[in-house]
Amino acid sequence: MRHGRARNAALSLFGLIALAGAAPAYQSFLGKAKKFGARDCLFCHKYEDGGEGWNERGQWLIDEKARRNAEKIDIEWLADYKPREGDRTDKDKEEKPKPPSR
């Protein structure tokens, strides 16, 4: 029984360390993308928590990485990105109606 608990504790610790290493990298992307209008992961991803599944902008970054034969994506490439008409960013820039104040 003791070995099972120790193994579970070790696996849990390993999992936390693995996940903790990934989070700062994505936060770094988001921080750099803020100057291009990013507010959350939906700026490039289809899902709020990021991960696999990219919108038009995210797919463009992936395509740019291949086109430039780059080892990793450089967020500064977003300076060259031109969204299609009707892209999510166009809708985000519109004034949204504010709820009535109480």
N, C-alpha and C positions, 0 to 999 in steps of 0.2 A: 504494500500500500504506500509506503514512504517513497519508493522509487517512482511510482506513478505520479505522485504530487510533485516531486522534484522535476520530473520530465515535463509535466504540464507547465510548471513555473518557468522552466528554461525555454520552452517553446513560446510561451506568452511573451517573455522578455525579448526573445529574438524577433518576434512579430512586431512588437512595439518599436524596436530599434530600426527595423527595416522600413516601417511606415514613417517614422520620424525623419528619416533621411530624405524621403521623397517630398514631403510637404514643403520644406523651405525652397526647393527648386521651383515648384509651381508658384509659390508666393512671389518668388523673384520675377517670374514671367509676368505675373499680374501687376506687380509694382512697376515694372518697366513699361508695360502696355498702357498704364494709366494716362501717360502723356498723349496717347493716341485715342483716348476716350473710353478706355476699358473701366468698367465698374465692378465686374465679376467675371467668372469663368465663361459665362455665356457670350463674351466678346469673341471668343474663338471656338467654343465648344457648344454642343447641342444640349448638354446637361449641366445643371448648376454646380455640380461637384467636379466638373472637368472630366478627366478620363477619356476613354475612347469615344468617338463620335464627334466629328468636327463640323462646324457650319462652313459657309462659303469662305470666310476669312481664315479659319483654321486650315481648311484644305489648301487655300492659296499659300499659306506659310509652308505647308508640307511640300507642295509643288515647287516653291522657291528653293527650298533646301536641296531638292533633287536637281533643279536647273542650275544652281550655283555649285553643285558638287560639294556642299558644305557638310561638315561633320555633325553640326547641330543647328537648330533654328536660332536666328538672331532677331530679336523683337524689333530692332531698328529697321528691319525690312518693311515694317508696316507703314513707313513713310512713303513707300512706293505703291501701296495697295489702293486700288480704286474699286469701291463697292459698286455692284450692279444697282440699277434703279430699283427701289423697293426693298433693299436689304434692311435688315433689322436696325442698323445704325441710323438709317434715315428716319425710321419710326421713333427711335429713341430721342432724336433731336427735337421732335415736335413737342410743343407744350402739352402736357397732360393736364386735364381738368383737376383742379384741387377740390377735395371734399369740403362741403360747407363747414364753416367753423361753428362751434357751439357756444 
